[in-house]
Amino acid sequence: MANANTQIDPMHSEEVGHGNSRAAWAMYGIMIIGVIIGAIAFAAHNPTIVYVGCAIVVVGLIVGWILKKAGFGVNGTKSGFSH
């Protein structure tokens, strides 16, 4: 049962996209790989590979931004989702 306060709150009246797009999935997938590589390298005391993992995270952000601009983001022209 919904709370009476959530029915009048304008923030709850909009459907949230939750980032369900190809751009978001690609971005987070690449970023998670970078974080895993960086975490393993950190535990192994290998600072060079930690920086490589950080660079992969930045690459993930750039890939997500490029894909969003290319129309693969939420409500994008090439997005197969209906958010």
Secondary structure by P-SEA (a helix, b strand, c coil): cccccccccccccccccccccaaaaaaaaaaaaaaaaaaaaaaaccaaaaaaaaaaaaaaaaaaaaaaaaccccccccccccc
